[in-house]
Amino acid sequence: MTTGGAEPSPETAPETAGPRDDARSRTPAWVPWVVTPLVVLMLGTALDAVDLVAPEVSGGSAARFVPPDGQRSVTIDAQGVQNVTEHTRSIGIEGIFAAPSTIAANLLGSLGDEAVRSAQWWRSSTVTDRGERGADLFRLSSDGVTQVASWGGPIGFVFEPAIVLLPPEVQPGDAWSSTGSALPGGVLTYSAEFAALRADGPFTDQEGREIPLTGGCIGVESTVRIENVDEGISTTLAESTVWCPGRGAVWSSGTVDGQPAGRAEVRPGALEPLGRTATAAATFGSLLDPAARLLPGRTLPIAITDPFFGASDVTGQYPVAPAATADGRLVVVNDRGDDVQVLALGRAQARLAWFGHPGGTVVAVGTAGDLVVATTSRRQVVAYDAAGRRLWNWAADELVIAAPVAVPAGGSPTADIVVAARSGTVTRLDARTGTARWSQSLGADARAEVVVVDDLVLVADERERLTALDAATGAVLWLDELGLVVELAAAGGPQGIVVAMLESGEVIALDRESGDERWSTGYTGLARGVLVVGDAVVVLTDEAVVALDAGGGAVRWRGAGGEALVGEGAASVVAIVRAADVELRSTADGAVIDAQPIDTASIAASRSALAVGAALVVLESDGVLRRWELR
C-alpha cells in the first residue's frame, strides 16, 4: 500500500498470476500497482500556476487532504522498502502529457478536449530505494478526488469512470462506491466500496513508532476488487487508511488477497544516498585531438518506455540550459509539467530514464558527482540521486538563476555544490545533506555563471565586480572591478588563468592566484562563449571565433562566428556550433578538422550545446535533440 504517493512495491505479491485453475490463490503481478493508488489521496489547497491567478480549487473539502505541488512524501512499507513520492499539480492538457500516449488518448476521448483543458490534475510519482518507479494520475472535480490512470509497472490502468477516492464533502459516516473498467475495452473491471470514519489513533509504523496526526484527519475503510472474469482472475484489496490535511495518506494497514500490507509516513529532513556509484563515461574532452572526427549527426526522438503501455514520444519545450551527468546522461527541463528529466542517449533515440518534480518552475539545473541539482521559482535548491530519489531541499534567500556548480569535497566521491542567488549570496552546500557549509555575500546581485577552478569559486555581480572566493571557507581572496561580465572561464594548473568577456566588448585575462590583469583585447558582436583549452583562449561571438594565446593574448586565428562553443580541459580542439553545421577546429592553427551539417528544420527560439559523454549534443528549445558522436 502507499502512503504519500502511488508506487510500485514488487514485494507485496508474487510476480505473476498462475494459470486459470489457481488464479484466485495467487496475487497477480499488477496488484501492487492497483494497491498503491487506491490508498492515497493527495492534492494541495491551491493550484500553482506561475505568473497566473489560479482558478478556484475543485474537489470540495476533500482537497484539503492533499499535499501541494512539489511536496515530497517518504514512506516505509510492510516489507521495509522506502518510497519517495513527489506530487505535481497542473491545470489543463499539460497534466496528461507526462503519461504514456495511450493514457492521454483515452482521457481525451472520454473527457473531451474542452474538459481536459480546464481539468485540475494531480500526479504522484514514486521511486523506491531499489530504483523501481511508478506514477498515478488523479483529477479534482465535482465528483471529489478521483483516480483516472496508473502506469510504470508490469500493467497500467485507465479507470472509466474514474474511481472516486473521496467525495467532495466527505465526512465520517459517509459511504460510497464505484464500478467500471480498469483497462480500455473492459479487459479488467473494478468494483470499490468506501466508508469514512473518525481517525482515532494511535497509529504506529512497523517499528512501533507512533505516526503524528494533525487536526482534521479522517479515516477511510475500502474494499476494492479487480477482476477478469473470462480469465478467472480476481484480487481483493481491503484497507484502512488515514489522511491528514496537507499531508495526504500518512498511514495504512490491510491485506491483498489475505496477505498483510501497509505503509507509514516518515518525515526525514534529508535521505541517505543509496551508495551506488554510476560508472563514469568517457569524456568528450579526453577524446578531442587532431585525429578526432564526428559521426554523422542524428536527431533523437525523446521517448517514454513503459513496461505495459510501450514506447511513446515525449513532447514539450526546453527553455533551460541542459546539463550532463558523469555517466553520460542528459539532464533537461521540460516546461510541460515543469519536470526535470534525465535522458539516456542511444544512437537512435533518447529514453526517459527518470523524472523529478521539484515544484514551481525549474529555473536551472546542474550536476555534481552522481547528483542532479535543480533550482526553482520558489527559491529552492533540490537534489536528486542517480535513481531519481529526491534527497533534500535547501531554501535560498532569492532566486538561483545560475546553474549549480560542483566543487571537489576532499576524498568524498560526491562533489559539494555551490550556488549563487540573485541576492548576491554565494553558498556551498553539503552534497549529502543540503546543509550550508558556508555563505558569503557579494554585496550586489550575482550575474552570469559561477565558475569553479582548483580552490577558487568565481562569481561576477551587477556592480561590475568579479570576486574570487576560497572554495573551502568562502573567504574573499581577491576582487576586481572589471565591468559587467557576460561570459566567464578559467583554467588551473600551469596556465592559472581567469578570462572574462565583458558587456563593453573587452576580453580580460587575469592571474588566477592574484586577480592581476595579464592582458586584454576586444571582441565584436554578441558574446556566445569563452573557453580556456590547453594553451589557448577561444572566444566566440555571433560574428567571429578568435583563438588567442593564453600567455599573452596574441591572436592565433579567426573564423566565422557561431551559436555555441564546446571544449574541455587540455584538449587542442574545440567544437563550434553554427546554424547550419558543427565544426571541429584545432586551437593551434584554426584548421578545420571535421564538419557535419545540421538539419535546420527546427523552429526553436534558442539552442544549447554541451558535451555528454563522448558526444556533442545540441538541444533546441522546441525539443529537437541532436547528437554527434566522436569516433
C-alpha positions, 0 to 999 in steps of 0.5 A, spaced: 500 500 500 502 507 499 502 512 503 504 519 500 504 517 493 502 511 488 508 506 487 510 500 485 512 495 491 514 488 487 514 485 494 507 485 496 505 479 491 508 474 487 510 476 480 505 473 476 498 470 476 498 462 475 494 459 470 486 459 470 485 453 475 489 457 481 488 464 479 484 466 485 490 463 490 495 467 487 496 475 487 497 477 480 503 481 478 499 488 477 496 488 484 501 492 487 500 497 482 492 497 483 494 497 491 498 503 491 493 508 488 487 506 491 490 508 498 492 515 497 489 521 496 493 527 495 492 534 492 494 541 495 489 547 497 491 551 491 493 550 484 500 553 482 500 556 476 506 561 475 505 568 473 497 566 473 491 567 478 489 560 479 482 558 478 478 556 484 480 549 487 475 543 485 474 537 489 470 540 495 473 539 502 476 533 500 482 537 497 484 539 503 487 532 504 492 533 499 499 535 499 501 541 494 505 541 488 512 539 489 511 536 496 515 530 497 512 524 501 517 518 504 514 512 506 516 505 509 512 499 507 510 492 510 516 489 507 521 495 509 522 498 502 522 506 502 518 510 497 519 517 495 513 520 492 513 527 489 506 530 487 505 535 481 499 539 480 497 542 473 491 545 470 489 543 463 492 538 457 499 539 460 497 534 466 496 528 461 502 529 457 507 526 462 503 519 461 504 514 456 500 516 449 495 511 450 493 514 457 492 521 454 488 518 448 483 515 452 482 521 457 481 525 451 476 521 448 472 520 454 473 527 457 473 531 451 478 536 449 474 542 452 474 538 459 481 536 459 483 543 458 480 546 464 481 539 468 485 540 475 490 534 475 494 531 480 500 526 479 504 522 484 510 519 482 514 514 486 521 511 486 523 506 491 530 505 494 531 499 489 530 504 483 523 501 481 518 507 479 511 508 478 506 514 477 498 515 478 494 520 475 488 523 479 483 529 477 479 534 482 472 535 480 465 535 482 465 528 483 471 529 489 478 526 488 478 521 483 483 516 480 483 516 472 490 512 470 496 508 473 502 506 469 510 504 470 509 497 472 508 490 469 500 493 467 497 500 467 490 502 468 485 507 465 479 507 470 472 509 466 469 512 470 474 514 474 474 511 481 472 516 486 477 516 492 473 521 496 467 525 495 467 532 495 464 533 502 466 527 505 465 526 512 465 520 517 459 516 516 459 517 509 459 511 504 460 510 497 462 506 491 464 505 484 464 500 478 467 500 471 473 498 467 480 498 469 483 497 462 480 500 455 475 495 452 473 492 459 479 487 459 479 488 467 473 491 471 473 494 478 468 494 483 470 499 490 466 500 496 468 506 501 466 508 508 469 514 512 470 514 519 473 518 525 481 517 525 482 515 532 489 513 533 494 511 535 497 509 529 504 506 529 509 504 523 512 497 523 517 499 528 512 501 533 513 508 532 507 512 533 505 516 526 503 524 528 496 526 526 494 533 525 487 536 526 482 534 521 484 527 519 479 522 517 479 515 516 477 511 510 475 503 510 475 500 502 474 494 499 476 494 492 476 488 487 479 487 480 477 482 476 477 478 469 472 474 469 473 470 462 480 469 465 478 467 472 482 472 475 480 476 481 484 480 487 481 483 493 484 489 496 481 491 503 484 497 507 484 502 512 487 508 511 488 515 514 489 522 511 491 528 514 490 535 511 496 537 507 499 531 508 495 526 504 495 518 506 500 518 512 498 511 514 495 504 512 494 497 514 490 491 510 491 485 506 491 483 498 488 477 497 489 475 505 496 477 505 498 483 510 500 490 507 501 497 509 505 503 509 507 509 514 509 516 513 516 518 515 518 525 515 526 525 514 529 532 513 534 529 508 535 521 505 541 517 505 544 516 498 543 509 496 551 508 495 551 506 488 556 509 484 554 510 476 560 508 472 563 514 469 563 515 461 568 517 457 569 524 456 568 528 450 574 532 452 579 526 453 577 524 446 578 531 442 585 531 438 587 532 431 585 525 429 578 526 432 572 526 427 564 526 428 559 521 426 554 523 422 549 527 426 542 524 428 536 527 431 533 523 437 526 522 438 525 523 446 521 517 448 517 514 454 518 506 455 513 503 459 513 496 461 505 495 459 503 501 455 510 501 450 514 506 447 511 513 446 514 520 444 515 525 449 513 532 447 514 539 450 519 545 450 526 546 453 527 553 455 533 551 460 540 550 459 541 542 459 546 539 463 550 532 463 551 527 468 558 523 469 555 517 466 553 520 460 546 522 461 542 528 459 539 532 464 533 537 461 527 541 463 521 540 460 516 546 461 510 541 460 509 539 467 515 543 469 519 536 470 526 535 470 528 529 466 534 525 465 535 522 458 539 516 456 542 517 449 542 511 444 544 512 437 537 512 435 533 515 440 533 518 447 529 514 453 526 517 459 530 514 464 527 518 470 523 524 472 523 529 478 518 534 480 521 539 484 515 544 484 514 551 481 518 552 475 525 549 474 529 555 473 536 551 472 539 545 473 546 542 474 550 536 476 555 534 481 558 527 482 552 522 481 547 528 483 542 532 479 541 539 482 535 543 480 533 550 482 526 553 482 521 559 482 520 558 489 527 559 491 529 552 492 535 548 491 533 540 490 537 534 489 536 528 486 540 521 486 542 517 480 535 513 481 531 519 481 530 519 489 529 526 491 534 527 497 533 534 500 531 541 499 535 547 501 531 554 501 535 560 498 534 567 500 532 569 492 532 566 486 538 561 483 538 563 476 545 560 475 546 553 474 549 549 480 556 548 480 560 542 483 566 543 487 571 537 489 569 535 497 576 532 499 576 524 498 568 524 498 566 521 491 560 526 491 562 533 489 559 539 494 555 544 490 555 551 490 550 556 488 549 563 487 542 567 488 540 573 485 541 576 492 548 576 491 549 570 496 554 565 494 553 558 498 556 551 498 552 546 500 553 539 503 552 534 497 549 529 502 545 533 506 543 540 503 546 543 509 550 550 508 557 549 509 558 556 508 555 563 505 558 569 503 555 575 500 557 579 494 554 585 496 550 586 489 546 581 485 550 575 482 550 575 474 552 570 469 555 563 471 559 561 477 565 558 475 569 553 479 577 552 478 582 548 483 580 552 490 577 558 487 569 559 486 568 565 481 562 569 481 561 576 477 555 581 480 551 587 477 556 592 480 561 590 475 565 586 480 568 579 479 570 576 486 574 570 487 572 566 493 576 560 497 572 554 495 573 551 502 571 557 507 568 562 502 573 567 504 574 573 499 581 572 496 581 577 491 576 582 487 576 586 481 572 591 478 572 589 471 565 591 468 559 587 467 561 580 465 557 576 460 561 570 459 566 567 464 572 561 464 578 559 467 583 554 467 588 551 473 594 548 473 600 551 469 596 556 465 592 559 472 588 563 468 581 567 469 578 570 462 572 574 462 568 577 456 565 583 458 558 587 456 563 593 453 566 588 448 573 587 452 576 580 453 580 580 460 585 575 462 587 575 469 592 571 474 588 566 477 592 566 484 592 574 484 586 577 480 592 581 476 590 583 469 595 579 464 592 582 458 586 584 454 583 585 447 576 586 444 571 582 441 565 584 436 558 582 436 554 578 441 558 574 446 556 566 445 562 563 449 569 563 452 573 557 453 580 556 456 583 549 452 590 547 453 594 553 451 589 557 448 583 562 449 577 561 444 572 566 444 566 566 440 561 571 438 555 571 433 560 574 428 567 571 429 571 565 433 578 568 435 583 563 438 588 567 442 594 565 446 593 564 453 600 567 455 599 573 452 593 574 448 596 574 441 591 572 436 592 565 433 586 565 428 579 567 426 573 564 423 566 565 422 562 566 428 557 561 431 551 559 436 555 555 441 562 553 443 564 546 446 571 544 449 574 541 455 580 541 459 587 540 455 584 538 449 587 542 442 580 542 439 574 545 440 567 544 437 563 550 434 556 550 433 553 554 427 546 554 424 547 550 419 553 545 421 558 543 427 565 544 426 571 541 429 577 546 429 584 545 432 586 551 437 593 551 434 592 553 427 584 554 426 584 548 421 578 545 420 578 538 422 571 535 421 564 538 419 557 535 419 551 539 417 545 540 421 538 539 419 535 546 420 528 544 420 527 546 427 523 552 429 526 553 436 527 560 439 534 558 442 539 552 442 544 549 447 550 545 446 554 541 451 558 535 451 555 528 454 559 523 454 563 522 448 558 526 444 556 533 442 549 534 443 545 540 441 538 541 444 533 546 441 528 549 445 522 546 441 525 539 443 529 537 437 535 533 440 541 532 436 547 528 437 554 527 434 558 522 436 566 522 436 569 516 433 
